[in-house]
């Protein structure tokens, strides 16, 4: 209350020294009253700021900035969305470098090395023809003094895309190689509950033929075969064998479910089976290294032609990468498009 007392004392001192006129006196009193109220209001603000007790009836107005914070948050979200869109645009604008007219490939030292010994990552990978690859692998075997009858494998990576962003399902196929790898026929087990069909299957070379009585011995591991075929009537009863046989379980898509048992035996007794694994890879044996080059090439052509038949040719090349290697040699990349037989072009109708 000190400011209030000092203001009153100053007013009294001023009035005593200079006595006002009656009209001016009342106006001065009004001015003093307004000054007093201002002083009291200032004292009240000082007391509230110092932590004095506040009456519950007094109105309080706290600063709230919800609208300003909301604006900042919206701005931040817009900036994040803009950054994400910019990243997407950058990914879409990825350019493919064309090395066709360059004196050397992009990021490499030269197109081909000059010396016999060189760092492979400094030069583009060399892709050979199929016949040249087979001769190279035969030469590697002679230099390494490894067995001549070791298996020869191919490793293919496939483009499984179809039209309208669809993908080709992994498939299993069986082909007859013109020059078989195995000297003995495959063991084929036939599931049928007809005694006459079972007897006919045994006469035509089936290793085992029978009905549901074969399920438990197969689960116990007492009976096994290279291929399992069945007639359509018994297929629902073979469900317990799905986990045991897995990819060898009879399916109509693989040609192992049919009423023509003789045709299935002919296919699987001398057939070579391969399948797609890890979504897009085929790894299978095609020959042995001691076979003549012509026989190896014929087996390779048969397998690649069958592989390419599982996808329409108008969608582009099916095999993206082809590798050949023996059991003890390094892998050699070869051109698969020169081996697979191309479908005959339809002649226009006259």
Secondary structure, DSSP 8 states (H G I E B T S, - for coil): -HHHHHHHHHHHHHHHHS---HHHHHHHHHHHHHHHHHHHHHHHHHHHHTT----TTS-------HHHHHHHHHHHHHHHHHHHHHHHHHHHT------TTSSS-TTSSBSS-SSSS--GGGB----B-HHHHHHHHHHHHHHHT--TT-EEEEEEEE--B-GGG-B----EEEE--SS-S-SS---EEEE-S-HHHHHHHHHTT-SEEESTTHHHHHHHTS---SEEEE-GGGGGGGGGGHHHHGGGS--TTTT-B-S-HHHHHHHHHS-EEEE-BTTTEEEEEEEETTS-HHHHHHHHHHHHHHHHTTS-GGG--SEEEEEEEESSS--EEB-GGGTS----------
